[in-house]
Amino acid sequence: MKPIQMVDLKTQYQKLKPAIDKAVIDVLESSAFINGKPVQQFAEAFSNYLGVKHVVPCANGTDALQIAMMALGLQPGDEVITPSFTYIATTEVVALLRLTPVFAEVDAKTFCLDPESVRKAITPKTRAIVPVHLYGQAANMEALMQIAEEYNLFVIEDNAQATGCDYKFTDGTVKKTGSIGTVGATSFFPSKNLGAYGDGGAVFTNDDELAAKMRLIANHGQSKRYYHDVVGCNSRLDTVQAAILNIKLPELDNYIAARRNAADYYDAAFANHPNITTPYRHANNKHVFHQYTLLLEGIDRDGLNAHLAAKQIPSMIYYPVPGHKQKMFSSFNLADVYLPVTDWLTERVISLPMHTELDEEQLSYITQSVLEYAPATAPSPKKGF
Ligand SMILES: *Cc1c(COP(=O)(O)O)cnc(C)c1O
């Protein structure tokens, strides 16, 4: 059996090696390392894939969120509502820009922002909502967009974990996550669903003016060389990464299918388990399984992690400390923030290996190993939140 990894980028690369090697060598030979042709080509191809008018490539997903917030003109003291149950980048940029993070609750099934909790968190200072499509499942965008419209708020979608996810509105319209809000931000970190071989990111929008501002901000606020209109930053997708992404983008839907196949295998193995809840799949979206995350009740999570590790199976906790309990935000007076669903999830989630190259032998070994530690006959059945 091939060694099991959380993410197997090496096998994935082997399958595309000739095309990727050629694309990289072409960049080296052109020596157009910054803003070479592949960057624009990728921006166009990605905007077609997403069905969005403008894609502005940048250096990473964290920058993408920052550029979006800067371009929207958010000012120090403005409140930005985000989930606490997310990767730190989402909220870190809020604090970095001296905006005020307001942590809202997530839905106990989808693990994404709960619209009712968002509604309760709105104050006269609220300017934006940042839904995160966590683990590859879409947040309830229909309800969130309604709230945003009602209160005139920007919606910045953190799509870093959900590239390729389709979201269906009740009227039947289907859109890619990240293309629904005011602006979408994503990451091409190697392990993401569409990963480069280094850092990369992008922001996207249908708003012409906002797109122009984001382009300006990502390039030192420069409209003409050495003429700087606004304070910006230096955030570019380099040509080598764009060339690699041009090879990988056409594979994205196959990659998603492979992830969903692995998820189906896991789901079947743990179906009806008295102590394990498999990922909820909301009917209005196509989960793209950036992570495959189980919810454990009545199973010692550290014990399971150690049992799997002893059998050379990695497992991870995404994320062990929610945002509202991070030291980083200690200046924000968060002591009274009470997010019981977030806390409950934080103590119970565990993610199994999930990538495009998992084969049946590996999946069988992983699921059997989990069931060895947590047999489906255990007492004290789960109750849910
Ligand atoms: C990965 C990730 C980011 C940041 O992406 P980087 O490219 O690593 O900066 C932001 N938000 C979420 C939810 C992520 O998973």
The ligand as a Gaussian input file, in Angstrom:
#p B3LYP/6-31G(d) Opt

LIG

0 1
 C       -6.031000      28.624000       3.249000
 C       -7.040000      29.576000       3.738000
 C       -6.843000      30.972000       3.689000
 C       -5.539000      31.634000       3.366000
 O       -4.851000      31.213000       2.302000
 P       -3.265000      31.425000       2.171000
 O       -3.064000      31.284000       0.710000
 O       -2.613000      30.365000       2.971000
 O       -2.931000      32.790000       2.648000
 C       -7.882000      31.794000       4.075000
 N       -9.039000      31.300000       4.509000
 C       -9.274000      29.969000       4.600000
 C      -10.596000      29.497000       5.085000
 C       -8.279000      29.072000       4.234000
 O       -8.504000      27.760000       4.348000

